[in-house]
């Protein structure tokens, strides 16, 4: 049977369901080379009339010799607006992008290498690109907008999961979600949405988590991010040798001291506002300077409140360099050293060329999925993301996660954080977990790990290995073995 090739839709043409592309590949998994079946295609999403209104691209890997009892993990990245290539070619899939040992971009042309740490060793994998990302498209721009919201995104990905489980007879498999960044927001929301609809997950793996957006919104009247980002500012200053000698001795102990100061004296000082005395203010400024490597004068000018954009520009200003947001180990070059915002995030721009070019090669040449559509990386969402009713406060799916864990007390949660992640800091994750009102009997279901890398900690070789080992153990124990 001749395969239907994906084409861009128009409003006058009904969307037609595609025939997925199926390939068998050889993959070295552990010490053995095994046959893996890879299915690539676009799952149809239908409206109430049964008409296809969108198609969601996916790539599914399963062991040819496996059974329906084998674990199945659905994977997606964040944004919102990012496709799944980062986790796919960075940590989970059978091949990964070769970066420098530190995670920095190598000289082009770039290279895919065998991933000796593919998660196929302990689970089948399905990589999902939400509508507006990758090759996933809605029939019309107007229809697309309903998917570009917290609610619409969760509902559409939930429908994909339902269809995949049905069509592939995987309803009785141990089920997992892995999301990165906004993908953790999605994963928590999906668990809350799907559990009462009959889909019980064994576990969620949250990579660089953000569930409660109050922890990351630097807006007037919300002092929480200033407190929760401070330990990552300290880690960053430590990495670039900007702290006093006594704090440069040991990273983790220094970060712990910064955490204690942040949630203690610093939080109390910010809460006092203008009632803070001049003496107390001077003391807090000196301590902030000590834990950030910034000058007391600058901190005073900033009213003791340091946001991401100011910090990444200011820390290495004397070197005429910026530091990365996704990974603050990286250094960037701006037009000049003036200004309060960097021109680009050096940790993102180092990843875009190798990951995007190698994915476009891999999906067509190895997986056999041929399309002239642009594989949309961050540019496919054409309107601001709808986070819901502003009267409800900051977006927060930690409550959905709490409800899912209460309804399914067997579900485990693994959370991976990078100490150099200035997008979703580890201390903000700890704060969110401590404020979920999770029943004491369920708190041991949550496991956290921190790695000496950034948002995509898997680009750092030692962290890649540690993450694999940690998640492998998590999947095994979450099945009661």
N, C-alpha and C positions, 0 to 999 in steps of 0.2 A: 504494500500500500504506500502510495506516495505521501510524504509528509507535507502538511500544510505549513507554509512559511509565515512567520509573524509579519504583519504589516501594520502600519499606522492607520488608525481608524478615522473615519470622518462621521459627522452627524448623520449624513444621508445613508450610510451603510450600516447594517446591523453587524455587530461583532460575531464572529464565528469561532467556536471552540477549536483550539489548536490540538494537534496530535503531539504529545510530548516526545522529545528526543531521548532515546534510551541507549546508553553505551555501557560496555563492560570494560573495566580497567584493572590493571594489576597494581596492588598497593602493598607496600611493605608495612605490616602492622605488627609491632613488636619484633619478634625474631622470625616471623613467617611472612611470605608473600601470599596474599589472598586475592580472590576475585571479588571485585566490588561493582555493583550495578548502580549506575548514575542516571537519574532521570531529570531532565531539564525541560521546563515548559512554563506555560502561564495558566494558572487555575482560573476558571471563569467565576465571577461573582455576579449573581443575578438579582434583579429587582423582584417586586411582588408579582409582576406579570410573567416572570420566568425569562425575561430578556437579559442578555449579558450586558451589564453596564460597566464592567471593569474586568481587567485580567491581571492577576498577581503572579509575578515571575518567581520561580523557585528552582532550587537545585537540591536533589535528594540523593543521599548515599546510603546504600544498605549492603551488608555482606551477602553475597550470593548464597552462602551456606547457612545464613542466619535464619531464625524463625521469628514469629510474631511475639515471642516472649522476650526477645532482645530489647534492651532499652532504646527509646526513640527520643531524640532531643531536637526541638525547634529552635533555630538561632536567628537573631536579627540584631542589627546595630541601631544607632540612635539618630541624632540630629536635633529635633525631628527633621527628616529629609535625607537621611543617609541610607544607602543600600547595605547589603550584608557582606560586602567584599572584605571588610577589615578583619572580622573574626574568621571568615572563611579562609583567606590567604595569609592570615597572621598567626593563627594558633590552632584552629580546629581541623581544617581540611587536610587531604593527603599531600598537598604541596603548599609551600609557603614562599613568600617573597624574601629573597636574600637581601638583608640590610647589613650595614657594618655592625660589629659586635655591640657597639653602644646604642644601636638603633638608628643611626644617622643614614642619610641617603648615600648609596654607592655611586660610582661613576656610571652613567648610562653607556651602552644598553644594559637593562636590568635582567635579573635571572630568577626563575622559579627553581626551587630545590625541593627534594624529597623532605617531607615533614616527618621526622622520626617520632614526633610526639603528637601525631594526629589523634584526635579524640575518638576516631573510629575503633580504637583499641577497646573501648568500653561502651560505645553507643552508636546506633545509626544516627545520621544527621540530616536535617532538612533546613536549608538556608532560605529565608523569606525576604523578599524586597517589597515593603508596603507600597501602596499606590502612590505614584509620583516619584518613586525611586527606582534605580536600575532600569529594567525593561517593563516595569509595571505601569500600566496606563488605564485611565478611565475613558469612556466613550467620548465624552465632551468635557471641555473645561468647566462647565457648570456642574456636571456630575462629579468631577474630580474634587470639587471643593468640599463635598460632604465627607470625604475621607480625611481631609486635612484638619482634623480636630482631635482632641484627646479622646472623645467619645467615639467618633467615627473610625478612628484608627484602631482602637481596641475591638470594636465590633467587626470590622472587616478582617482583621487578622484572626480573630476568633472563628469567623466563618471559614476562612482558609483552613484552619486547623481541623474543624469539624469535617470539612470535605476531604481533607487528606486522610484522616483516620478512617473515614467511611470507604473511600475508593481503594485504599491500600490494606484494608482489613487489619488495622493496627489499634483498634479500640482497647484491646486487652494487653497492650505493651506497657511496661513501666515508662511513664511519660515525664519529660523534663522540658524546661524552657531555659535558654541562656540569652541574656540581653546585655548590651553594652550601652552605657550612658543613658540617653533617653530610652533606649531599649530596656533598661531596668524599670523605668516608669511604665512602659508598655507591659513588661512581664508581670509586674505586681498587679496592674489593672486587669490583665488577662486572667490571672489566677482568681481574682475576685469575681470576674464576670463568668468564667467557665465552670467554676466549681459547683455552683447551684444549678448549672445546666448539664451536669452529669460527667464532666471531665475532671478527674482528680489527678493532680500532678504528684509524682514522687518527690520532685525537687525543683527549685529555681536556683540557677547560678546567675548572680548579678555582678557584672564586671563594671567597675567605676560607677557606682550607684548614685542615682538622684531620684528620690521618691517625693520628698517635700521641698517644693521650690522656694519656700520662704528661706531655706538655708543658703540660697545662692543668689538671691535678688538684692543687689546693692541699690536700694531705693531709700529715700528719706523716710525716717520713722521706723525702719527695720534695721536694727543694729546686729541682728543675729549673724549675718555673713561675716562681718568684721571680726567677730569672735571666733567663728568656726574655720575661717581661712588662715588665721594667724599661724597655727602649727605648720601648715604647708609653706607659708612664707619663711618660717624658720628653717625647714628642711631645705628649701631652695637656697637660702643664704648660706647654709652649711655646705651644700654641694659646691657652691662657687667660692667657698673660703672667705666669706664676708663677715663671719662672726668673730668675737674675741676668742683668744686661744683656749680658754677654759671650756667654751661651748663647742669647740671644734674637735674635741677628743672622741666623742661617741654620738653618732646620729640619733639613735633611738632614745637614748637617755635625754638628749637635748630636746628632742621633739616632745617627749613626755613632760619635761619641765615647762615648755611653751604651752602645752595643753592645760596644765594646772593653772598657769598664770591667766590664760585666755578665759577659762570658765570661772575663775575666781576673781582676782583683783581687777582685771580688765573689764569683765562683764559688769561688775559692780560699779566701776567708774563710769562706763557708758550709760548705765541706768540712771545715774545721778544727773546727767546732763549739765546744765548751767549751775547746778547746786554744788558741783565739785569745787573744792577749794583750790587756790593757786598752788599750794604746797602739794596736795594730792595729785593735781594735774601734772606738775613737774615730775613727780615720782613715776607716774604711769608712762609719761613720754620717755623717760630714761630707760625704763624696762622694755618698752616697745622698740626703742632703738637697739637695745641689746639683743633682742630676739629676732630682729629683722635685718640688721646690717644697714638700716637707713639712718640718716642724720636726725638728731632731735629737732633741728630747725624745720626740716621738711615735715616731720610728723606733727609738729605744732601747727604748721600752716594748714595741714589736712585735718585739723580738729581731732586728732588721734584715730581717724577712720581711714583705713587704707583699702582701696578696692583692687581688683585684679589688674585693671588696665594701668593704673598708676604704678603699681608695684613692678610689673614686668618691664616698664619703661625706666623706672628710677633705680633699681638695684644695681645695674651695671652701667649707669649713665656715664660715669667717668671713663669707662672703657669704650664708650660709643657703641654699646651693644644692648640688645633687649634679651629677655628670657622668654621661653615658650609658655603658653597657657596650658596646652594639653600635656606637655612634658617640659617642666621647667629646667631640665638639664641642658636643653638646647639653647643655643645663642643665635640671635638674628641681627641683621644689618639693616638699619634705616637710612633714609636720605641724610638725616642729621640727628644730632643728639637732643635737639629741643623737642618740645611738645609733650603731651601727656598720654598719647596712645601710639602703639607700635603700628607699623605699616602692614605687617602680616605676622601670623603665628609661625615661627620657624619650625615648631614641632609638627605642624600640619603640612606646611609646604614641603617638608622633607619627605613626607609619605605619599602625597598625591601622585606624582609622576610614576614611581615604581608600582604602586598598587593598582592604579587605574589602567596603565598600559598593559601590565601583565595579566590583569583580570580579562581585559578585552581579548587578549591573545588566548588565554586559557579557555574561556567559555566557548569560543568558536573553534579553535584548533584541537582542543583536547575533548571537550564535552560535546562538540558537534552542534551547538545551538547557533544557527546562522540568522542574524538579524542586522539590518541597516539602521535600526533605531539607535539613538545615543544612549549609552548606559549612564543614566542620570546620577551623578554624585553631587548631592547638595543643591543642584540647580533646578530640580524638577518640581519643587513645591512653589507655586506661583502666587501665593498670598500668605499673609501672616497666619501662623498656626493659631487655631481657636482652642484656647485652654478652658473654655466654659464661662459660666457666669462670674463676672468679676466680684459680685456680692458675696460669693462663696469663699473669697480670700485667695491665697496662693494655691496653685495646683498641687495636689497631694494624693498619691496613690498608696501611701503607707497604710491608710485605713482599709483599702481594698485587700492589701496583703494580710493585715490583721484578721479580717473577716474570713479570708480563704484559709488561714492557718487554724482559725477557730472551728470552721466547718470541716476541715480535713487535718486533724491533729497529727497525721503521719507525715505531712509534707515538710521537707527540710529546705532550708535556705542557706546558700553559700554566697558570701559577699567578698569580692576581691577589690582591693583599693591600692592605688599607687601613691607612695609618699611624695612624689613630685608632680602630682596631678592638681593643677590649679583650676580645673573645670568642675570636677566633682570631688572635693577634698575628703580625705578619710575621716576627719573629725566631724564633718557635717553628717556623714553616714552614721557615725556612732551616736550623734545627737538624735538623729531621726529614730534609730532603733530604740533609744532610751525613752522616747516619747510616743511610742506606738500603743501604749496601754496593753501590751501583750500579756496574756495570762502567764503567771509564773511557771506553770507546768509546760509552757510552750517555748520558753526562752532558750532552753538547751537545743531547740531545733534550728537555731540560727548560729552559723559559724562564720567568723570573719578572719581574713588574712590580709596582710599588708606587704607590699613588694617595693624594693628600692628602684622604682621606675615611675613612669607617668601614667596617663590615662589609658594608653594602649601598652600596658606593662609587658605584653608578650613580644614587643620588638626588642626587648632587652633579654639576651640569651639566658642568663641565670634565672630571671623572672619567668620566662617561658617554661623552663624546666620545672620550676617550683609550682607554677600554676597547673601544669599537667598533672603532676603528682597529687596536688591538693584536690583537684576536681575528680580525678580518678577515685580517690578514697571516698570523696563525698558521694559519688554515684553508687558505689558499692554499699556504703553504710546506709544510704537512704532506701535501699531495698531490703533492709533488715538482715544483711549478710556481713 
